[in-house]
Amino acid sequence: MVRRPLITTSEWCYCAICGGPFEPTYFISEKSMIGCGYDPKVISKRGAAWVTEVRLLLESISAEKKGYISGRGKYNYLGYIELDGTDAENLDIPSTFNYTCYKYDSEPQPLGAIPFHWPCYEILARRIYPDVNKPVQHVDLSRLYREYFTGEEYFIANPAPSAELTLEIAKIIVLVPILKPLPLVDLSSRVIDDPFENLGDDIIFNICLYLRAEGIIALARAS
């Protein structure tokens, strides 16, 4: 039997990119519409199943420069992530080491692991490399792991406006490459009557809360 590394985690495990959970989602009863959970009329259980699939960015071994991304895995509420033994991508992970999620100390063992959703990682890679094909293949995994905790100081900063914080954020915005803006298209000449023109943004926002995704797209096209 092939040994798979032990990957421990805390009771609460979340995607390091979107902050979402890996636990099975809870839905209210479709018949009675009673209970706490997601509305199955808005999104189906099958449509939400992707959140339970865990991938891991693994700390590289000191003697190697190569980083690792695991194959599919599942979060177990007992405090560990179980890798799928049928996924070939999990076979490349060194089995002589154990890992722990969200590692903060500098101890050599266990190695660190950062859990995430694969779709979230694809979006992140496209944001970092917007002008290349297959951007996930261009990400420097070892560097990505080292820089994961960079910027966490702002989570504990006082959120009230201050000149010092404003200056620091301004520096970050200048350094971060901005995506090319979409070309502006003036369609005002084609609008005969827009019933939403005189509504406040807060009212339009609350209307959108009652719409499905396709309804919001249709509203944007019509208005």
Beta strands, then each sheet from edge to edge (+ up, - down):
strand 1: 7-8
strand 2: 53-58
strand 3: 68-69
strand 4: 73-76
strand 5: 80-83
strand 6: 99-101
strand 7: 111-116
sheet 1: 1+ 6+ 7+ 2- 3+
sheet 2: 1+ 6+ 7+ 2- 4+ 5-
end
